[in-house]
Amino acid sequence: MSAPLDSWGRYPRAPQDAHACSWRSDTPDLLRRVVTSHGSTLPYGNGRSYGDSCLAASDQVLHMRTQDRFMQVDWQHGTVQAEAGVTLAEILAAAIPQGWFLSVTPGTQFATLGGAIANDVHGKNHHLRGTFGNHVRSFGLLRHGQELRTCSKSENFELYAASIGGLGLTGVITWAEIQLIPIRSSQIDSTVVRFDNLSEFFALSAELDHQHEYSVAWIDCMAKGAQAGRGVFIVGDHARYGSLDVDARPKLCVPLTPPVSLINNLSLRAFNEAYWRIHPTTRTRKWESYEPFFYPLDRLLHWNRIYGRKGFQQYQCVIPDAVAEVSMRELLGVIADSGQGSFLAVLKRCGEIASPGLLSFPLPGTSLALDFPQKTDLAPLFARLDAIVREAGGRLYPAKDAHMSGSDFRQAYPAWEQLEVLRDPSLMSRFWKRVAA
């Protein structure tokens, strides 16, 4: 058995025993054996979920990362069929030279295909293309004691909808077929400008989002007063010219975990002030590779180690359009007053394209995501933030969560009962046990 596995946030601390399975044909027997020995299990990909949604209640997971083979590709129509353990980076490495790109990508390319479906990830183009689940053509689903099923919009649709965003609870996704989008270049033609407050963000978003494929903003979560909500707004499109090269530049690595977090009030304020000021005050075009545009943190391997041995929690919420600006102003005010926050706070507008998934996170509104070093006084801060989100009719993202109450989850995701009916009884996560069981 390999070394124990953790979630990316390393909180809650619950090391998982990994049961690796390299061949799809061996997966039914492995699932049976683990369930017989331990009562329940959970599929685990590459460990990029932040909270406890990827942690089995039994602490025994099926490690799917070794199932990483391409099964079938069609470069004429841009479809890829691959095993669930293939990472998005591996898909990009094969697809980009052929003139194709992921229809939707999250902020890391190291998530697996199965994980992207189970968490119904979203990206900078949600306003135009919806979530990852909108581009999943079909997948294989293995349930304990049953034959492998193919799920799609036309076959086993109930399980198809429940598994997209279903947090790995409906069965083990063994393979999937997805649709890609055509590109002429692997470069991104982007426009960058800094803004002075939250109202300017919403004005920029209203003006520019519909003109570009990708849109996102960095927020200075420490700023107060007239500068509250200041940040950097970025829009971009796939360049119309340039090479179709895969970004192969060497990456840096955080070699060890320090005893305490390197993220503190002093370092945060200094970084945020410098980061805001180095960006232009007028709209400036940039031409850059896709990797720094989509995956800036992926250039630093094991970056989660900088938060120290206690790890960190990410707080990601989405607030409906009708109250988004007012509620975001309140959320950012509470965070700034707390003196805590993140050097990478992300703000973006979500669109109206509905996902086929029952528990998909985005809704028409604005999403805020930021990381907090784990410490004892996070609970009262999160309670205040949760109250604002609850009052606004918003919700938190299960794939990033380690604290949400069961009542908040059930109110925000009323379709949870449908998922519970369709859940494979042999699969149980610490998250589901916390909020739904």
Rosetta blueprint (number, residue, H / E / L):
1 M L
2 S L
3 A L
4 P L
5 L E
6 D L
7 S L
8 W L
9 G L
10 R L
11 Y L
12 P L
13 R L
14 A L
15 P L
16 Q E
17 D E
18 A E
19 H E
20 A E
21 C L
22 S L
23 W L
24 R H
25 S H
26 D H
27 T H
28 P H
29 D H
30 L H
31 L H
32 R H
33 R H
34 V H
35 V H
36 T H
37 S H
38 H H
39 G L
40 S L
41 T E
42 L E
43 P E
44 Y E
45 G L
46 N L
47 G L
48 R L
49 S L
50 Y L
51 G L
52 D L
53 S L
54 C L
55 L L
56 A E
57 A L
58 S L
59 D L
60 Q E
61 V E
62 L E
63 H E
64 M L
65 R L
66 T L
67 Q L
68 D L
69 R L
70 F E
71 M E
72 Q E
73 V E
74 D E
75 W L
76 Q L
77 H L
78 G L
79 T E
80 V E
81 Q E
82 A E
83 E E
84 A L
85 G L
86 V L
87 T E
88 L H
89 A H
90 E H
91 I H
92 L H
93 A H
94 A H
95 A H
96 I H
97 P H
98 Q H
99 G L
100 W E
101 F E
102 L E
103 S L
104 V L
105 T L
106 P L
107 G L
108 T L
109 Q L
110 F L
111 A L
112 T E
113 L H
114 G H
115 G H
116 A H
117 I H
118 A H
119 N L
120 D L
121 V L
122 H L
123 G L
124 K L
125 N L
126 H H
127 H H
128 L H
129 R H
130 G L
131 T L
132 F H
133 G H
134 N H
135 H H
136 V E
137 R E
138 S E
139 F E
140 G E
141 L E
142 L E
143 R L
144 H L
145 G L
146 Q L
147 E L
148 L L
149 R E
150 T E
151 C E
152 S E
153 K L
154 S L
155 E L
156 N L
157 F H
158 E H
159 L H
160 Y H
161 A H
162 A H
163 S H
164 I L
165 G L
166 G L
167 L L
168 G L
169 L L
170 T L
171 G L
172 V E
173 I E
174 T E
175 W E
176 A E
177 E E
178 I E
179 Q E
180 L E
181 I E
182 P E
183 I L
184 R L
185 S L
186 S L
187 Q E
188 I E
189 D E
190 S E
191 T E
192 V E
193 V E
194 R E
195 F E
196 D L
197 N L
198 L H
199 S H
200 E H
201 F H
202 F H
203 A H
204 L H
205 S H
206 A H
207 E H
208 L H
209 D H
210 H H
211 Q H
212 H L
213 E L
214 Y E
215 S E
216 V E
217 A E
218 W E
219 I E
220 D L
221 C L
222 M L
223 A L
224 K L
225 G H
226 A H
227 Q H
228 A L
229 G L
230 R L
231 G E
232 V E
233 F E
234 I E
235 V E
236 G E
237 D E
238 H E
239 A L
240 R L
241 Y L
242 G L
243 S L
244 L L
245 D L
246 V L
247 D L
248 A L
249 R L
250 P L
251 K L
252 L E
253 C E
254 V L
255 P L
256 L L
257 T L
258 P L
259 P L
260 V L
261 S L
262 L L
263 I L
264 N L
265 N H
266 L H
267 S H
268 L H
269 R H
270 A H
271 F H
272 N H
273 E H
274 A H
275 Y H
276 W H
277 R H
278 I L
279 H L
280 P L
281 T L
282 T L
283 R L
284 T E
285 R E
286 K E
287 W E
288 E E
289 S E
290 Y H
291 E H
292 P H
293 F H
294 F H
295 Y L
296 P H
297 L H
298 D H
299 R H
300 L E
301 L E
302 H L
303 W H
304 N H
305 R H
306 I H
307 Y H
308 G L
309 R L
310 K L
311 G L
312 F E
313 Q E
314 Q E
315 Y E
316 Q E
317 C E
318 V E
319 I E
320 P E
321 D H
322 A H
323 V H
324 A H
325 E H
326 V H
327 S H
328 M H
329 R H
330 E H
331 L H
332 L H
333 G H
334 V H
335 I H
336 A H
337 D H
338 S H
339 G L
340 Q L
341 G L
342 S L
343 F L
344 L L
345 A L
346 V E
347 L E
348 K E
349 R E
350 C E
351 G L
352 E L
353 I L
354 A L
355 S L
356 P L
357 G L
358 L L
359 L L
360 S L
361 F L
362 P L
363 L L
364 P L
365 G E
366 T E
367 S E
368 L E
369 A E
370 L E
371 D E
372 F E
373 P E
374 Q L
375 K L
376 T L
377 D L
378 L H
379 A H
380 P H
381 L H
382 F H
383 A H
384 R H
385 L H
386 D H
387 A H
388 I H
389 V H
390 R H
391 E H
392 A H
393 G L
394 G L
395 R E
396 L E
397 Y L
398 P H
399 A H
400 K H
401 D L
402 A L
403 H L
404 M L
405 S L
406 G H
407 S H
408 D H
409 F H
410 R H
411 Q H
412 A H
413 Y L
414 P L
415 A L
416 W H
417 E H
418 Q H
419 L H
420 E H
421 V H
422 L H
423 R L
424 D L
425 P L
426 S L
427 L E
428 M L
429 S E
430 R H
431 F H
432 W H
433 K H
434 R H
435 V H
436 A L
437 A L
